[in-house]
């Protein structure tokens, strides 16, 4: 799941949300938004999903969107259950704190897979140290920068200039220095994925 290479537009349409942001997948989703994939996708005879099927669909949204494997998701779920807050909300907040998600939302990558690839190749530093794990959990006060190599700086400046980043109160982005400062942990209003996480919690609790 973390390295999905199949038809992304079909996944977007099947899940009903833009989990893959590639240009082609986005355009295909927008053209047929609301229509599931398949020759009978827009027909009136599609059977209604069971409660289990709907919960599985919500879980797949999280896995595809954040690029998680089943074991990764369950490990994060166990961590979320150990907190005193709402388990589902805490699970999504852990996902939001992943380094690849932050690189994407700050605008230093066009998609999460692109962010994961750049991190895995050692393009980013966290507090001055190379970090090649996309799943790295950032904390308040962490500073993320691009490695000081001319070709990398040129690539990432071009990405930043595309304007794909978001204005987020918990992140401070310096587009000139290619630097992201984590002001504070994300809150529930900062969660970017529309998902019924309570159904996912119930499914993972079985």
C-alpha positions, 0 to 999 in steps of 0.5 A, spaced: 500 500 500 505 504 501 508 503 494 502 503 490 503 503 483 496 501 480 491 506 477 490 512 481 484 515 478 480 509 479 482 509 487 480 516 487 473 515 484 472 508 488 474 512 495 470 518 493 476 523 495 482 525 492 487 521 496 492 521 490 494 528 487 498 527 481 495 531 475 492 526 471 489 522 477 486 529 479 483 531 472 480 524 471 477 524 478 474 531 477 471 529 470 467 523 473 467 526 480 461 522 484 462 516 479 465 509 482 470 506 477 467 500 472 463 500 466 456 500 471 459 506 475 454 511 474 448 506 474 442 505 479 444 498 480 450 498 485 449 494 491 449 498 497 455 496 501 455 493 508 457 496 515 464 492 514 465 494 507 464 502 509 469 501 514 474 498 510 473 503 505 474 509 510 480 505 512 483 505 505 482 512 505 487 513 510 492 508 508 492 511 501 492 518 503 498 517 508 501 512 504 501 507 510 502 499 510 497 495 514 502 494 519 504 501 520 497 503 520 496 498 526 502 500 530 500 507 529 493 505 532 496 502 538 500 508 539 493 512 539 490 508 543 495 509 549 493 516 549 488 520 553 484 523 547 479 521 542 483 515 539 481 516 532 483 523 532 489 522 535 490 517 530 489 522 524 494 527 528 499 522 528 499 521 521 499 529 520 505 529 524 509 524 519 515 528 515 512 526 508 505 529 510 509 536 513 513 536 507 507 536 502 503 540 506 508 546 506 509 545 499 516 542 498 512 537 494 507 536 489 504 530 492 505 525 498 509 520 494 514 525 491 515 527 498 516 520 501 521 519 495 525 526 496 526 524 504 528 517 502 533 519 498 536 524 503 534 531 500 531 533 507 534 535 514 531 535 521 534 540 526 540 539 521 541 532 521 539 527 515 533 524 516 531 519 510 525 516 514 518 519 511 515 516 517 519 520 522 514 524 527 516 531 528 515 535 534 514 542 536 520 546 535 523 542 529 526 545 523 526 542 516 530 544 511 533 542 504 540 539 503 544 545 501 546 542 494 545 546 488 541 542 484 536 540 490 535 547 492 533 549 484 528 543 484 525 545 491 525 552 489 521 550 483 516 546 487 515 551 492 514 557 486 508 552 483 504 554 489 502 548 492 503 549 499 498 551 504 497 556 510 497 552 516 498 556 523 502 550 526 507 550 520 512 556 518 514 556 511 520 560 509 520 559 501 526 563 500 530 559 505 526 552 504 525 551 511 519 549 515 519 550 522 514 546 526 510 552 531 506 547 535 503 540 534 497 540 529 490 540 532 483 536 530 482 542 525 488 541 521 487 534 519 486 534 512 483 528 510 475 527 510 474 520 513 469 517 518 475 515 523 470 512 528 468 507 523 476 505 522 477 505 530 471 500 530 474 496 525 481 496 528 479 494 535 476 487 532 
